[in-house]
Amino acid sequence: MTSGDKPDAAADTLAAGPRAGRARKTGPSRRQERRLRGRGVPLPLLLPALLGLAFLLLPLLALLVRAPWSTLPDQLTSAEVWQALRLSLVCATSATLVCLVVGVPLAWLLARTDFPGRGLVRALVTLPLVLPPVVGGVALLLALGRNGIVGQWLDSWFGITLPFTTTGVVVAETFVALPFLVISVEGTLRAADPRYEEAATTLGASRFTAFRRVTLPLIAPGIAAGAVLAWARALGEFGATITFAGNFPGRTQTMPLAVYLALQNNPEAAIALSLVLLTVSIAVLAGLRDRWMTTS
């Protein structure tokens, strides 16, 4: 190639631009990927996969098959069901608000700051995810009960008693739901470009102003997703609630507790209540499908 051809070659390369570079770097096209995925699945993989799918779907199918569809409206319109449903919605929403107030700053602390023991703090924050809920309820009793480490001072100084109250339900649900929000928001913060915050601070904004005016709008989808997950987890909480708050109709009996109690005396009512919670769970998954249920 002569020297006169070099500018033309360079011009062709520049004209192709980054798109050509990306075309060379990328792997198979989407059509090729679909063709590869469409090939036969090995039988040793297909059979366990189908078995696992059946194991997950069979209980839900049994719930739908055995549902008392003829008496379902009467079951769902009873005073006990509406009482438990109202209490569940109020407590789950209150717990989610508490999670937002304390969870978003905590997620920001874990994602944007570096301090000694940050890994340990993150592990402690996620501990309620793997901790048995009943153990969480016992821990709450030892900490916030009338004779607990903090609860005894709340009782003697302010006359505040948390166990076996509606506020206790909110506390128990907050304890188990908070990690869901923190993990979601922290992941969104780590994915967000911190240079926007740095640019705001160089222009004279304080760290809090940059967080409020720049960071929050960027991570709003992550906060919304975390809040929905926390709300759904709080709505379905059972172990910590019954241990810390008890099972008193109209005061601490939420929907999962009502299902447990109805299963002993009125199985049809238990199935009806379970269908309500199943519907809520499906609605949550449908609302989060763009964030959690799609592949790139």
Buried (B, 14 or more C-beta within 10 A) or exposed (E): EEEEEEEEEEEEEEEEEEEEEEEEEEEEEEEEEEEEEEEEEEEEEEEEEEEEEEEEEEEEEEEEEEBBEEEBEEBBEEEBBEBBBEBBBBBBBBBBBBBBEEBBEBBBBBBBEEEEEEEEBBEEBBEBEEBEBBEBBBBBBEBBBBEBEEBEEBBEEEEBBBBBBBBBBBBBBBBBBBBBBBBBBBBBBEEBEBEBBEEBBEEEBEEEEBBEEBBEEBBEEBBBBBBBBBBBBBBBBBBBBBBBBBBEBEBBBBBBBBBBBBBEEBEBBBBBBBBBBBEBBEEBEEBBEEBEEEEE
